[in-house]
Amino acid sequence: QVKLVESGGGSVQTGGSLRLSCGTSTSITTARCVAWFRQVPGKEREGVAFIHTVGGGDTYADSVSGRFQISHDITSNTIDLQMNSLQPQDTAMYYCAMRTGYGCDFSQRRYTYWGQGTQVTVSS
């Protein structure tokens, strides 16, 4: 059973920064793609960022482009999300996910493994 565990969430003021980390119980190299998603109560979960495990090409949602950066470390099997210039609209539960199948995008049903989430709250 592959497990993903997120950490690093918390409460910050507008303009602040947080770094989320996701530890995996298996080698990241078994996945083609790793990603971060977020969800606000009452709304659908949305993609934030994803990165190819080979090559490292990354993609961001328009709402976070230029402020967030995703990275992965195959030696420590972690997936990080550096979040800068945080805004109240970034408040959400953040989830990391791994995808073993072909391709890399925000299609949630294609992600094989998910973490339990870490809460990020940004106050104005």
Solvent accessible surface area in square Angstrom, and as a share of the most:
residue,aa,sasa,rsa
1,Q,200,0.89
2,V,32,0.19
3,K,130,0.55
4,L,8,0.04
5,V,99,0.57
6,E,17,0.08
7,S,61,0.40
8,G,38,0.36
9,G,30,0.29
10,G,28,0.27
11,S,93,0.60
12,V,28,0.16
13,Q,135,0.60
14,T,61,0.36
15,G,47,0.45
16,G,24,0.23
17,S,57,0.37
18,L,30,0.15
19,R,123,0.45
20,L,0,0.00
21,S,34,0.22
22,C,0,0.00
23,G,29,0.28
24,T,20,0.11
25,S,78,0.50
26,T,35,0.21
27,S,43,0.28
28,I,0,0.00
29,T,83,0.48
30,T,77,0.45
31,A,3,0.02
32,R,128,0.47
33,C,0,0.00
34,V,0,0.00
35,A,0,0.00
36,W,0,0.00
37,F,0,0.00
38,R,13,0.05
39,Q,62,0.28
40,V,57,0.33
41,P,125,0.78
42,G,89,0.86
43,K,140,0.59
44,E,155,0.70
45,R,69,0.25
46,E,80,0.36
47,G,12,0.12
48,V,1,0.00
49,A,0,0.00
50,F,14,0.06
51,I,11,0.06
52,H,73,0.32
53,T,14,0.08
54,V,133,0.77
55,G,83,0.79
56,G,28,0.27
57,G,40,0.38
58,D,62,0.32
59,T,60,0.35
60,Y,46,0.17
61,A,22,0.17
62,D,139,0.72
63,S,65,0.42
64,V,0,0.00
65,S,68,0.44
66,G,82,0.79
67,R,47,0.17
68,F,8,0.03
69,Q,113,0.50
70,I,3,0.02
71,S,41,0.26
72,H,46,0.21
73,D,60,0.31
74,I,93,0.47
75,T,123,0.71
76,S,63,0.41
77,N,37,0.19
78,T,33,0.19
79,I,0,0.00
80,D,25,0.13
81,L,0,0.00
82,Q,45,0.20
83,M,0,0.00
84,N,62,0.32
85,S,53,0.34
86,L,0,0.00
87,Q,55,0.24
88,P,52,0.33
89,Q,129,0.57
90,D,0,0.00
91,T,39,0.23
92,A,2,0.02
93,M,61,0.27
94,Y,0,0.00
95,Y,36,0.14
96,C,0,0.00
97,A,0,0.00
98,M,0,0.00
99,R,1,0.00
100,T,56,0.32
101,G,37,0.35
102,Y,181,0.69
103,G,23,0.22
104,C,20,0.12
105,D,48,0.25
106,F,62,0.26
107,S,41,0.26
108,Q,53,0.24
109,R,205,0.75
110,R,117,0.43
111,Y,11,0.04
112,T,69,0.40
113,Y,63,0.24
114,W,64,0.22
115,G,6,0.05
116,Q,161,0.71
117,G,21,0.20
118,T,18,0.10
119,Q,80,0.36
120,V,0,0.00
121,T,51,0.30
122,V,7,0.04
123,S,54,0.35
124,S,126,0.81
